[in-house]
Structures are given as structure tokens and as C-alpha cells.
């Protein structure tokens, strides 16, 4: 298991660990994918808030460039 985050109480962390222990592999993968998608949407929302002039496509290109250091072609 990973270390308990500083902003999480020991009791909450214990409940979280018990919930993970009860999950099977497919459920853990599903939860991990959902969390990853949620984090990506939060990052996209942050870029959109800072750059309202950008199109959705440009926002996604900025995220990809920031995360993967890959420049996507974006039509102007």
C-alpha cells in the first residue's frame, strides 16, 4: 500500500484501504481509470479557465504538450 496522504486522517485511510482490499482486480482498474479521467477533466477545466480564448481542441493540445511534451497540430 501507499503512504497515507497528510490531509487524510488515519481512520479515513483505514476505511479506504479496506474498500480497496474488498475490490477485485477489474474493479480496481475501473476506479483507477475513472480517477484518471476525472483528473484530466479538472486539468482541462483549469486550462480553459486560464485561456478562455482557446478552442476545446487547442485546450486538449495544450494538455498533451504539457503532459507528454508532444506538440499536436491544431488548426487555427
N, C-alpha and C positions, 0 to 999 in steps of 0.2 A: 504494500500500500504506500501511498504517497504521504508526505508530511501534512499535518493539519495546517490550513491557512491561518494566519494570525488573526483574521477577522471572523473566525468561526469558533464557537465555544466547543469545549470538549464533548459536551452532551450532544450537540448538533452533529459533530463529526462522527460520533459513535453511531448515531441513527443513520447517517449517510453510509457508513461502512457496512452496517447491517443490511441496508437496502441493496447495496452492490453485491454483497455475498449471496443474497437471495436470487439475483438475476442470473440467467444463463448467458452464454456467450452471445447469441443473437440479440438478446435484449440490450446487452452492454454496447454492442456495436451500434444498434439503433439509437440509443441515448447519446453516444459519442457523436454520431452524425447529426443529430438534432442540435446538440450544443454547438457543434462546429458551424452549422448553418445559421444559428442564432447569432453567434459571434460575428460571422461575416456580414449579416444584415445590419448589425449595430455599427460595424466599421463603415459600411456603405452609407448608412444614415449620417454618420459623422462627416464623411467626405461631402455628402450632399449639403449638409448644414453649413460647412465652411466654404463651399463653392456652389452656390445656387445657380450660377450661370452655366454649369456643366450639364450635358445631357446624361441620361442613365448610362448610355454606352461609354461616355467619357469617364464617368464615375467608376464604372467597372474596370476600365483600362487603367485608371489611376491606382485602384486597389491592387490589381495584378502587378503593376510596376513596383509598388511599394512592397508587396509581399514576396514576389518571386524575381524581381529585377528583370522582368521581361516587358519590353515595350510592344504593346499591341497596336496595330494600325487602326486608327479611329478616323472615320470620315468627318470632315469639318462641317 
